């Protein structure tokens, strides 16, 4: 689904109750990210993700205000497990998410939805910062990018996540929100050296190439504008054309065309 269709898809349908629309989509977005995260079960483990972080600057500590009132540090899989159980408890609460067309949503419903989406964003942030290489190896990067773009459009349309909460993926959010069909844009994601699949490479918007030392031999950094100063990018990119080629050994970032999801 293209960006235009996604933008239209998040809009409140004529005659639809806003709270009903938020409730249905809350469940759908939760199901989508929980299923995607489930594919990382062999990678996001206590030994490899000792904290719930989104890069070196952002760490999240868990508290639900009921069983855990003081925020605690925990591994990423433990944090996300707490988070998913908490979301399920929220949406299964008939007071908060009433069932049936004649039910009335409580006054605190929209604030609860905002908190759910704010916390779900943290799962995306952790995946992009810590597991994008595994997502690529699983062939799921296009799916991730589409899910996140849909998430950004929906939360932006209804003001569900504060701007400061989006900071760990600020450039990705800006890229999605500023997307216009037919205009090149870029998603910048942190990677360890990985195998880059040919179908990903073919979607890169600018010409690119490298030698095995990591020197960028094609591609003008000035073409990236403000993205060139993103702290995730130590090199513009260093990717070899074709299937089965590796990133140069000192590459830790790559710039992907924002339309990689088609």
C-alpha positions in Angstrom: 0.0 0.0 0.0 1.5 3.4 -1.0 1.9 6.4 1.2 -1.2 8.1 -0.2 -3.4 5.0 0.5 -1.9 4.7 4.0 -2.7 8.4 4.7 -6.3 7.8 3.6 -6.6 4.6 5.5 -5.9 6.2 8.9 -8.6 8.9 8.5 -11.8 8.7 10.5 -14.5 7.3 8.2 -17.6 9.4 7.7 -20.1 8.7 10.4 -17.7 6.6 12.5 -17.4 7.3 16.2 -13.9 8.5 17.0 -13.5 6.3 20.1 -14.6 3.2 18.2 -12.1 4.0 15.5 -9.3 4.5 18.1 -10.3 1.2 19.9 -10.3 -0.9 16.7 -7.0 0.5 15.5 -5.3 0.2 18.9 -5.9 -3.6 18.8 -4.8 -3.8 15.2 -1.6 -1.9 15.7 -0.8 -4.0 18.8 -1.4 -7.2 16.9 0.9 -6.0 14.1 3.9 -5.1 16.2 3.6 -8.1 18.5 3.6 -10.5 15.5 6.6 -8.7 13.9 8.5 -8.8 17.2 7.7 -12.5 17.5 10.0 -13.1 14.5 12.9 -11.9 16.6 12.6 -14.4 19.3 16.0 -15.9 18.6 17.7 -12.5 18.5 16.1 -10.3 21.2 17.2 -12.3 24.2 18.5 -11.3 27.7 22.1 -11.9 26.9 22.1 -9.8 23.7 19.7 -7.1 24.9 20.5 -6.5 28.6 18.5 -3.2 28.6 15.4 -1.9 26.8 17.1 0.7 24.8 16.8 2.6 21.5 20.4 3.4 20.7 22.9 4.6 23.2 20.9 7.7 24.3 17.6 6.2 25.2 16.8 3.5 27.8 13.3 2.6 29.0 12.4 1.3 32.5 9.2 -0.5 33.2 6.4 0.4 35.6 2.7 -0.3 35.2 1.6 1.7 38.3 -0.1 -1.4 39.8 2.1 -4.4 40.3 5.3 -2.4 39.5 5.0 1.1 40.8 8.6 2.2 40.7 10.3 2.0 37.3 12.7 -1.0 37.1 15.5 -1.7 34.7 15.0 -4.9 32.8 16.2 -6.6 29.7 14.5 -5.7 26.4 12.6 -9.0 26.1 11.4 -8.8 29.7 10.3 -5.1 29.1 8.5 -6.0 25.9 6.8 -9.0 27.6 5.6 -6.7 30.4 4.4 -4.2 27.8 2.5 -6.7 25.7 0.8 -8.2 28.8 -0.1 -4.7 30.0 -1.6 -3.8 26.6 -3.6 -7.0 26.5 -5.0 -6.2 30.0 -5.9 -2.7 28.9 -7.8 -3.8 25.8 -9.5 -6.7 27.6 -10.8 -4.4 30.3 -14.5 -3.9 29.5 -14.6 -0.6 31.4 -11.8 0.9 29.3 -12.6 -0.9 26.0 -16.3 -1.5 26.2 -17.9 -4.1 23.9 -21.1 -3.5 21.9 -22.4 -0.6 20.0 -24.4 0.8 22.9 -21.5 1.0 25.3 -20.0 4.3 26.4 -16.3 4.9 26.5 -14.9 6.3 29.8 -13.5 9.8 30.1 -10.0 8.5 30.4 -10.2 6.3 27.3 -8.2 8.6 24.9 -5.5 9.2 27.5 -5.2 5.5 27.9 -4.9 5.0 24.1 -2.2 7.6 23.9 -0.2 5.8 26.6 -0.6 2.5 24.7 0.7 4.0 21.4 3.5 5.8 23.2 4.7 2.5 24.6 4.2 0.6 21.4 6.5 3.1 19.7 9.3 2.0 22.0 9.2 -1.5 20.4 9.7 0.0 17.0 12.5 2.1 18.3 14.2 -0.9 19.8 13.8 -3.0 16.6 15.2 -0.3 14.4 18.2 0.4 16.6 19.0 -3.1 17.7 17.6 -5.6 15.3 17.4 -4.1 11.8 20.1 -6.4 10.6 18.1 -9.4 11.7 15.0 -8.0 10.1 16.9 -7.7 6.8 18.2 -11.2 7.1 14.6 -12.4 7.6 13.5 -10.5 4.5 11.0 -8.5 6.7 12.4 -4.9 6.3 9.8 -3.9 3.8 7.1 -5.1 6.1 8.6 -3.3 9.1 8.9 0.0 7.1 5.3 -0.2 6.0 4.1 -1.0 9.5 6.0 1.9 11.0 4.9 4.3 8.3 1.3 3.3 9.0 1.9 3.8 12.7 3.4 7.3 12.1 0.5 8.3 9.9 -2.1 7.1 12.4 -0.5 8.6 15.5 0.1 11.9 13.8 -3.5 12.1 12.5 -4.9 11.8 16.0 -2.1 13.3 18.1 -1.4 10.1 20.0 2.3 10.3 20.7 4.2 13.4 21.8 7.0 14.6 19.7 9.6 14.2 22.3 8.7 10.5 22.7 9.5 10.1 19.0 13.0 11.4 19.3 14.8 8.0 19.1 13.5 7.7 15.5 13.1 11.3 14.8 14.6 11.2 11.3 12.5 8.3 10.3 9.3 10.0 11.5 10.2 13.2 9.7 10.8 11.2 6.5 7.5 9.4 6.8 5.5 12.5 7.6 7.2 14.5 4.9 6.7 11.9 2.2 5.2 13.0 -1.0 4.6 10.4 -3.8 7.3 10.6 -6.4 9.7 12.7 -4.3 12.9 10.9 -3.2 13.4 10.6 0.6 15.5 8.5 2.9 15.2 6.3 5.8 18.4 6.2 7.9 18.9 3.1 10.0 21.8 1.8 12.0 23.3 -1.5 10.9 26.1 -3.8 11.8 27.9 -5.2 8.7 25.3 -7.5 7.2 24.5 -9.2 3.9 22.5 -6.8 1.8 19.9 -8.5 -0.3 19.8 -7.5 -4.0 16.2 -6.5 -3.9 16.9 -4.0 -1.1 19.9 -2.6 -3.1 17.7 -2.2 -6.2 15.4 0.2 -4.3 18.2 2.6 -3.3 17.4 5.9 -4.9 20.9 7.2 -5.5 23.8 5.5 -7.2 26.1 3.9 -4.8 29.1 1.6 -4.4 32.2 0.9 -2.4 35.5 -0.9 -2.3 36.1 -3.4 0.5 37.9 -0.8 2.7 34.7 1.1 3.2 35.6 4.1 1.1 32.6 5.6 -0.6 33.5 5.8 -4.3 30.1 6.9 -5.6 27.3 9.0 -4.2 27.4 12.6 -3.1 26.8 13.2 0.6 25.5 16.7 -0.2 22.5 15.0 -1.9 21.3 13.9 1.5 20.8 17.4 2.9 20.2 17.5 6.6 20.2 13.7 6.8 24.0 13.8 6.2 24.5 15.1 9.7 22.5 12.4 11.4 24.6 10.9 14.2 23.8 7.4 13.0 25.6 8.0 9.7 29.4 7.7 9.9 29.5 6.9 6.2 26.9 7.9 3.7 26.7 4.3 2.6 29.0 1.6 1.5 27.1 -1.1 -0.3 28.1 -3.4 -3.2 25.6 -4.0 -6.0 24.1 -7.4 -6.5 22.9 -10.3 -4.4 25.1 -11.8 -1.7 27.6 -9.0 -1.3 28.7 -7.7 2.0 28.9 -4.2 3.5 32.5 -3.1 3.9 33.8 -4.1 7.3 33.7 -0.6 9.0 30.1 0.2 7.9 27.6 0.8 10.7 25.0 2.8 8.9 23.3 2.7 5.5 20.8 5.0 3.8 17.8 3.3 2.3 15.3 4.9 0.0 12.2 5.6 2.0 10.2 3.9 -0.7 11.9 0.5 -0.1 8.6 -1.0 0.9 7.2 -0.3 -2.6 
